[in-house]
Amino acid sequence: ISDVTFRGRPTGLRLNGASNVRLTRVVARNNSVNGLWLENGATGVVVRHSVFWGNSNAAVRVDSGSVGITNSVVVAAGSEAYGYVAQSAAQILGNYNNFYAFSNALVGWIAALGRNQDTLAAWSGETGQERHSLGMDPLFADAGAGDFHPKTATPNGRYVFGAGFTGTDTETSPLIDSGNPASDFALEPADNGGRVDIGDGEARRPLVR
């Protein structure tokens, strides 16, 4: 499943017993419950270069099964929102992502431990995951409008829908050149820094040059 936006549903994408599903450049935003929900033994799910934004309960919830996540952005906002929710610490395997929990949201909840993980450091300490992930505002161009291109202060460095590389910002997103060093960056435009960005978009549309 690639190049799809799941928006305005109870759950953006619900995988019930599915196995070996690959999600690439998927956006799950503004859903009233979860962004991604795994249940009934959904195993071998892989998420790459995706964005979870503004989902009311959990960005990613795993009741049964497992998921691996990398080069993706997980954002939670509000006192009832979580980045990750899992039954056990081994169900969500992630690294080289960016977490941003604000307005009293929490990074995670692990049912087997019976407690919240308030910060990325706490989640990493409990699970051993996300050792190289960031915990920063991703500085998207306009997330509220669904524009998840990262800001850049490089003149004419940000891609603008319908106008090409014409966007210039006063700040630069921490997502740029922060992805997994082992990931292929060949699909990014030239002057790509020799390293993949975290987030959605290289093959679907240009991000930052």
Secondary structure, 3 states (H helix, E strand, C coil): CEEEEEECCCEEEEEECCECCEEEEEEEECCCCEEEEEECCEEEEEEECCEEECCCCEEEEECCEEEEEECCEEEEECCCCEEEEECCCCCEEEECCEEEEECCCEEEEECCCCEEECCHHHHHHHHCCCCCCECCCCCEEEHHHCEEEECCCCCCCEEECCCEEEECCCCCCCCCCCCCCCCCCCCCCCCCCCCCCCCCCCCCCCCEC
